[in-house]
């Protein structure tokens, strides 16, 4: 960024006499016949650059719009696991009992 600022400051320092000198040197180097071709090529290059810049900006905006449209809905918070209830036959025991075992235990105690 600092480099760009220095370059812009340099360009801002070019006044009328400096620009005239540069234009005269270009005219001497390239000749009067080549100047229109150079200007045309420069114009086409700038046009292509602007077009490419515009295309990239449109692609980025489309991608951002697609991302917001396709964004996944917020997830629900995980529900806590149910707390196992202790059965009568399981009192004092620290080993968890499955529902089948507790059913068998209650059937056995009823018999």
Backbone as JSON, one array per atom type, in Angstrom:
{
  "sequence": "XXXXXXXXXXXXXXXXXXXXXXXXXXXXXXXXXXXXXXXXXXXXXXXXXXXXXXXXXXXXXXXXXXXXXXXXXXXXXXXXXXXXXXXXXXXXXXXXXXXXXXXXXXXXXXX",
  "N": [[0.83, -1.18, 0.0], [1.96, 1.2, 0.73], [3.81, 1.54, -1.29], [2.14, 2.02, -3.48], [1.01, 4.44, -2.7], [3.26, 6.06, -2.8], [3.79, 5.98, -5.54], [1.51, 7.21, -6.56], [1.85, 9.73, -5.48], [4.08, 10.51, -6.88], [3.05, 10.64, -9.46], [1.25, 12.68, -9.09], [2.98, 14.77, -8.92], [3.71, 15.39, -11.46], [3.66, 17.93, -13.69], [2.53, 20.33, -16.17], [4.88, 20.95, -17.92], [6.5, 18.63, -17.56], [4.83, 16.56, -18.46], [4.54, 17.32, -21.14], [7.16, 16.99, -22.06], [7.43, 14.22, -21.8], [5.48, 13.33, -23.64], [6.57, 14.36, -26.03], [8.95, 12.87, -26.17], [7.88, 10.29, -26.48], [6.65, 10.62, -28.95], [8.9, 11.04, -30.54], [10.27, 8.6, -30.24], [8.42, 6.6, -31.15], [7.14, 7.59, -33.41], [4.83, 9.36, -35.61], [3.0, 7.77, -36.94], [2.7, 5.45, -35.45], [1.6, 6.22, -33.03], [-1.35, 6.44, -32.94], [-1.98, 3.7, -33.08], [-0.74, 2.72, -30.78], [-2.2, 4.13, -28.83], [-4.74, 3.07, -29.31], [-4.31, 0.37, -28.67], [-3.66, 0.67, -25.97], [-6.06, 1.69, -25.01], [-7.78, -0.49, -25.53], [-6.64, -2.37, -23.84], [-7.12, -1.23, -21.33], [-9.9, -1.3, -21.37], [-10.39, -4.1, -21.45], [-9.28, -4.79, -18.99], [-10.99, -3.45, -17.19], [-13.36, -4.8, -17.78], [-12.72, -7.42, -16.99], [-12.33, -6.99, -14.26], [-14.89, -6.21, -13.5], [-16.31, -8.58, -14.07], [-15.16, -10.34, -12.22], [-15.97, -9.15, -9.83], [-18.76, -9.47, -10.06], [-18.93, -12.27, -10.03], [-18.03, -12.78, -7.43], [-20.04, -11.53, -5.92], [-22.25, -13.09, -6.69], [-21.47, -15.57, -5.67], [-21.43, -15.02, -2.95], [-24.15, -14.44, -2.52], [-25.27, -16.93, -3.13], [-24.13, -18.45, -1.1], [-25.35, -17.36, 1.18], [-27.99, -17.99, 0.64], [-27.99, -20.76, 0.61], [-27.16, -21.43, 3.06], [-26.99, -23.43, 5.95], [-29.71, -24.16, 8.16], [-29.88, -23.02, 11.56], [-28.63, -25.23, 14.03], [-30.31, -27.36, 16.41], [-29.92, -27.26, 19.93], [-28.24, -29.88, 21.58], [-30.15, -32.37, 23.15], [-30.25, -33.18, 26.57], [-29.19, -36.37, 27.85], [-31.51, -38.82, 29.02], [-32.08, -39.3, 32.49], [-31.31, -42.25, 34.12], [-33.73, -44.18, 35.83], [-33.87, -45.5, 39.09], [-34.59, -48.8, 39.99], [-36.61, -50.76, 42.3], [-35.38, -53.16, 42.98], [-32.85, -52.58, 42.53], [-31.67, -50.92, 44.3], [-29.06, -49.23, 45.96], [-27.17, -50.32, 44.37], [-24.57, -49.52, 42.15], [-24.27, -50.04, 39.52], [-25.52, -49.48, 36.33], [-28.71, -50.5, 35.16], [-30.23, -52.17, 32.49], [-33.31, -51.68, 30.65], [-34.51, -54.12, 30.06], [-33.38, -55.85, 31.92], [-34.32, -54.7, 34.25], [-37.04, -55.16, 33.94], [-37.13, -57.94, 33.99], [-36.24, -58.28, 36.57], [-38.27, -57.14, 38.08], [-40.38, -58.82, 37.36], [-39.45, -61.21, 38.4], [-39.45, -60.63, 41.1], [-42.15, -60.38, 41.61], [-43.07, -62.92, 41.29]],
  "CA": [[0.0, 0.0, 0.0], [2.85, 2.34, 0.8], [4.38, 1.68, -2.61], [1.12, 2.64, -4.31], [0.9, 5.84, -2.29], [4.44, 6.78, -3.31], [3.63, 6.11, -6.98], [0.49, 8.23, -6.81], [2.45, 11.02, -5.15], [4.96, 10.83, -7.99], [2.2, 11.03, -10.59], [0.67, 13.98, -8.75], [4.03, 15.76, -9.06], [3.9, 15.7, -12.88], [2.93, 19.13, -14.1], [2.47, 20.54, -17.61], [6.14, 20.78, -18.65], [6.96, 17.23, -17.49], [3.99, 15.78, -19.35], [4.88, 17.69, -22.53], [8.44, 16.35, -22.36], [7.18, 12.78, -21.98], [4.76, 13.16, -24.9], [7.51, 14.61, -27.12], [9.83, 11.72, -26.24], [7.11, 9.18, -27.06], [6.48, 10.93, -30.37], [10.19, 10.84, -31.2], [10.6, 7.16, -30.25], [7.49, 5.74, -31.89], [6.71, 8.22, -34.66], [3.45, 9.83, -35.67], [2.13, 6.71, -37.45], [2.5, 4.42, -34.43], [0.88, 6.74, -31.86], [-2.75, 6.0, -32.87], [-2.03, 2.27, -32.78], [-0.41, 2.58, -29.36], [-3.33, 4.63, -28.04], [-5.81, 2.09, -29.48], [-3.94, -0.8, -27.87], [-3.77, 1.05, -24.57], [-7.5, 1.79, -24.73], [-8.34, -1.84, -25.47], [-6.12, -3.0, -22.63], [-7.86, -0.68, -20.18], [-11.26, -1.82, -21.49], [-10.36, -5.5, -21.03], [-9.02, -4.82, -17.55], [-12.23, -3.06, -16.5], [-14.32, -5.88, -17.98], [-12.31, -8.53, -16.13], [-12.58, -6.57, -12.88], [-16.34, -6.24, -13.31], [-16.7, -9.99, -14.04], [-14.73, -10.92, -10.94], [-16.85, -8.61, -8.79], [-20.06, -10.12, -10.2], [-18.78, -13.65, -9.56], [-17.95, -12.76, -5.97], [-21.36, -11.21, -5.39], [-23.09, -14.26, -6.89], [-21.05, -16.61, -4.73], [-21.87, -14.62, -1.61], [-25.59, -14.59, -2.48], [-25.55, -18.36, -3.07], [-23.76, -18.94, 0.23], [-26.36, -16.96, 2.16], [-29.24, -18.68, 0.33], [-27.82, -22.19, 0.87], [-26.65, -21.61, 4.42], [-27.75, -24.4, 6.72], [-30.42, -23.55, 9.28], [-29.17, -23.25, 12.83], [-28.87, -26.54, 14.65], [-30.87, -27.34, 17.75], [-28.99, -27.68, 20.97], [-28.39, -31.3, 21.89], [-30.95, -32.62, 24.33], [-29.5, -33.99, 27.53], [-29.59, -37.77, 27.94], [-32.43, -39.03, 30.16], [-31.46, -39.84, 33.7], [-31.92, -43.58, 34.4], [-34.43, -44.28, 37.11], [-33.47, -46.68, 39.84], [-35.72, -49.69, 40.33], [-36.59, -51.2, 43.7], [-34.44, -54.26, 43.17], [-31.53, -52.09, 42.16], [-31.25, -49.91, 45.25], [-27.75, -49.42, 46.54], [-26.26, -50.79, 43.33], [-24.09, -48.41, 41.33], [-24.19, -50.5, 38.14], [-26.79, -49.19, 35.68], [-29.45, -51.68, 34.73], [-31.0, -51.89, 31.28], [-34.75, -51.8, 30.85], [-34.85, -55.54, 30.03], [-32.98, -56.43, 33.2], [-35.22, -54.22, 35.3], [-38.32, -55.84, 33.75], [-36.93, -59.3, 34.49], [-36.08, -58.22, 38.01], [-39.59, -56.89, 38.67], [-41.16, -60.05, 37.15], [-38.94, -62.22, 39.34], [-39.84, -60.28, 42.46], [-43.58, -60.59, 41.71], [-43.35, -64.36, 41.32]],
  "C": [[0.88, 1.24, 0.0], [3.48, 2.62, -0.57], [3.41, 2.41, -3.54], [0.97, 4.12, -3.97], [2.08, 6.65, -2.82], [4.3, 7.0, -4.82], [2.59, 7.18, -7.31], [1.02, 9.62, -6.49], [3.37, 11.46, -6.28], [4.15, 11.31, -9.18], [1.57, 12.4, -10.33], [1.69, 15.1, -8.93], [4.29, 16.13, -10.52], [3.01, 16.89, -13.25], [2.96, 19.22, -15.63], [3.78, 20.32, -18.35], [6.65, 19.33, -18.66], [6.14, 16.35, -18.43], [4.3, 16.07, -20.81], [6.18, 17.01, -22.95], [8.25, 14.86, -22.62], [6.47, 12.53, -23.31], [5.68, 13.38, -26.1], [8.46, 13.43, -27.27], [9.13, 10.5, -26.84], [6.94, 9.39, -28.56], [7.78, 10.69, -31.14], [10.5, 9.34, -31.32], [9.71, 6.35, -31.19], [7.04, 6.33, -33.22], [5.23, 8.52, -34.67], [2.51, 8.71, -36.12], [1.8, 5.67, -36.38], [1.66, 4.93, -33.25], [-0.59, 6.33, -31.83], [-2.89, 4.51, -32.54], [-1.72, 2.0, -31.31], [-1.58, 3.02, -28.48], [-4.5, 3.64, -28.11], [-5.54, 0.85, -28.63], [-4.06, -0.53, -26.38], [-5.24, 1.12, -24.16], [-8.14, 0.42, -24.62], [-7.88, -2.59, -24.22], [-6.87, -2.53, -21.39], [-9.29, -1.22, -20.18], [-11.33, -3.27, -21.02], [-10.15, -5.62, -19.52], [-10.28, -4.47, -16.77], [-13.27, -4.17, -16.6], [-14.0, -7.06, -17.06], [-12.59, -8.21, -14.67], [-14.07, -6.66, -12.57], [-16.84, -7.69, -13.22], [-16.34, -10.64, -12.71], [-15.64, -10.43, -9.81], [-18.23, -9.27, -8.85], [-20.01, -11.56, -9.71], [-18.74, -13.71, -8.04], [-19.31, -12.47, -5.35], [-22.32, -12.4, -5.54], [-22.74, -15.35, -5.88], [-21.52, -16.28, -3.32], [-23.38, -14.78, -1.48], [-25.97, -16.07, -2.39], [-25.23, -18.92, -1.7], [-24.81, -18.57, 1.26], [-27.67, -17.68, 1.91], [-29.16, -20.16, 0.71], [-27.38, -22.45, 2.29], [-27.58, -22.53, 5.21], [-28.49, -23.69, 7.85], [-29.69, -23.85, 10.58], [-29.57, -24.57, 13.45], [-29.49, -26.35, 16.02], [-29.79, -27.76, 18.74], [-29.27, -29.14, 21.3], [-29.18, -31.46, 23.18], [-30.16, -33.48, 25.3], [-30.06, -35.41, 27.58], [-30.5, -37.95, 29.14], [-31.69, -39.68, 31.32], [-32.11, -41.18, 34.0], [-32.55, -43.59, 35.79], [-34.03, -45.58, 37.79], [-34.71, -47.51, 40.16], [-35.57, -50.15, 41.78], [-35.54, -52.27, 43.95], [-33.0, -53.8, 42.96], [-30.99, -51.09, 43.17], [-29.9, -50.25, 45.84], [-26.74, -49.88, 45.52], [-25.85, -49.61, 42.47], [-23.98, -48.81, 39.86], [-25.53, -50.21, 37.48], [-27.41, -50.46, 35.12], [-30.24, -51.3, 33.49], [-32.47, -52.12, 31.56], [-35.17, -53.27, 30.84], [-34.53, -56.19, 31.37], [-33.92, -55.98, 34.31], [-36.59, -54.88, 35.18], [-38.23, -57.26, 34.28], [-36.87, -59.3, 36.01], [-37.45, -58.0, 38.66], [-40.48, -58.12, 38.5], [-40.74, -61.12, 38.15], [-39.4, -61.9, 40.77], [-41.35, -60.48, 42.67], [-43.9, -62.09, 41.85], [-43.02, -65.0, 42.61]]
}
